[in-house]
Protein backbone atom coordinates (compact mmCIF):
# COMPACT_ATOMS: atom_id res chain seq x y z
CA UNK A 1 0.00 0.00 0.00
CA UNK A 2 1.33 3.49 -0.80
CA UNK A 3 0.02 6.97 -0.13
CA UNK A 4 0.66 9.75 -2.64
CA UNK A 5 4.12 11.09 -2.09
CA UNK A 6 5.03 8.55 0.57
CA UNK A 7 7.09 5.39 0.71
CA UNK A 8 5.37 1.97 0.50
CA UNK A 9 3.96 0.65 3.77
CA UNK A 10 5.22 -2.91 4.37
CA UNK A 11 2.62 -5.33 5.72
CA UNK A 12 3.85 -8.69 7.05
CA UNK A 13 2.11 -11.75 5.58
CA UNK A 14 -1.11 -12.65 7.37
CA UNK A 15 -1.46 -9.32 9.18
CA UNK A 16 -3.31 -6.04 8.71
CA UNK A 17 -2.09 -2.48 9.03
CA UNK A 18 -4.14 0.63 9.86
CA UNK A 19 -2.94 4.10 8.90
CA UNK A 20 -4.40 7.50 9.71
CA UNK A 21 -4.58 9.95 6.84
CA UNK A 22 -5.24 13.69 6.98
CA UNK A 23 -7.10 15.04 3.97
CA UNK A 24 -6.02 18.46 2.71
CA UNK A 25 -9.44 19.54 1.42
CA UNK A 26 -13.09 19.55 2.43
CA UNK A 27 -15.64 17.63 0.36
CA UNK A 28 -15.16 14.30 -1.37
CA UNK A 29 -11.71 12.71 -1.12
CA UNK A 30 -10.59 9.47 -2.77
CA UNK A 31 -7.65 7.29 -1.86
CA UNK A 32 -6.17 4.67 -4.16
CA UNK A 33 -4.68 1.51 -2.66
CA UNK A 34 -3.03 -1.62 -4.01
CA UNK A 35 -0.66 -4.28 -2.81
CA UNK A 36 2.19 -6.44 -4.04
CA UNK A 37 2.94 -10.05 -3.24
CA UNK A 38 6.41 -11.53 -2.56
CA UNK A 39 6.93 -11.98 -6.32
CA UNK A 40 6.15 -8.26 -6.94
CA UNK A 41 2.77 -8.98 -8.57
CA UNK A 42 0.34 -6.09 -8.11
CA UNK A 43 -3.16 -6.59 -6.74
CA UNK A 44 -6.16 -4.91 -8.36
CA UNK A 45 -6.35 -1.23 -7.47
CA UNK A 46 -9.00 -0.22 -4.95
CA UNK A 47 -10.54 3.25 -4.74
CA UNK A 48 -12.16 4.44 -1.52
CA UNK A 49 -14.08 7.72 -1.36
CA UNK A 50 -15.10 9.56 1.79
CA UNK A 51 -16.50 12.98 2.70
CA UNK A 52 -14.70 15.58 4.82
CA UNK A 53 -16.70 18.29 6.55
CA UNK A 54 -15.43 21.85 6.09
CA UNK A 55 -14.21 24.04 8.91
CA UNK A 56 -16.85 25.79 10.98
CA UNK A 57 -17.18 29.56 10.68
CA UNK A 58 -16.60 31.60 13.85
CA UNK A 59 -19.73 32.30 15.89
CA UNK A 60 -18.69 35.87 16.75
CA UNK A 61 -15.84 38.34 16.96
CA UNK A 62 -14.93 40.24 20.10
CA UNK A 63 -13.14 43.56 19.70
CA UNK A 64 -11.26 44.43 22.89
CA UNK A 65 -9.70 47.83 23.57
CA UNK A 66 -7.37 46.75 26.40
CA UNK A 67 -8.78 49.37 28.82
CA UNK A 68 -9.72 46.80 31.49
CA UNK A 69 -13.38 47.71 30.90
CA UNK A 70 -13.94 45.84 27.66
CA UNK A 71 -17.50 44.78 27.00
CA UNK A 72 -18.40 41.24 25.95
CA UNK A 73 -20.69 42.14 23.05
CA UNK A 74 -20.36 39.96 19.98
CA UNK A 75 -20.32 41.68 16.62
CA UNK A 76 -21.16 39.68 13.52
CA UNK A 77 -19.78 40.50 10.09
N, C-alpha and C positions, 0 to 999 in steps of 0.2 A: 504494500500500500504506500502511496506517495502523495503528499500534499503539494500544491503548486509552490514551486520555489523552495521546497525542502528536500532533504535526503530521504531515501526509502526508509520505511519503518520495518525492521526485521521482526517476524513473528515466528517463534519456535513451533515446530510441527505439533499439532494436536492441541494448541492453545489459542486463546483469543486475546486481542489487545484493544483497549479503549483509549481514545485520544480526544482531548477537548480542543475544539477549534473556535476561533473568534472571528466572526464575519466582519468585513469592513464596510458593509452597507446595509441599510434597512431594506425591507421588501423580500422578494424571493431570492434565495441563494441556492446554488447547486454545487455539490461536490462530486467528483469523479474518482472512483476507486477501482483498483484491479490488483491482482496478485500474481506472483510467479512461483512455480514449483522448483524443486532442487535442480531440475534440468533446464531452468530458465524459460519454461513455457509459460506464456501469459494466460491468465484467466480471462473470461469475458469481462468487459468493462461494465461497471455498475454506476448509475447516476442516481443521486439522492437529493431531492429538493426539499427545502424547508423555508418557513417564513420567519423574518426577524422584525420585531416591532421597532418603530422609530423612537427616538428620544422624546421624552415628554417636554412640553414647553413650560417655562417657569409660571408659577401661579400668581406672582406679583413681584414688584420691584420696590425696594425701600431706599429712599434717598435720605441719607443722614448728613447733618451739617457739623457734626463733632462739637456741638456746644453744650453737651451733657443734658440737653433738654429736648432731644430729638423725639419727634412723634412717631408712632408706629402705624401710620396710615399707608395702606398699599395703594400704589398708583399703577393702573394698567395702561399699556401702550398698544 
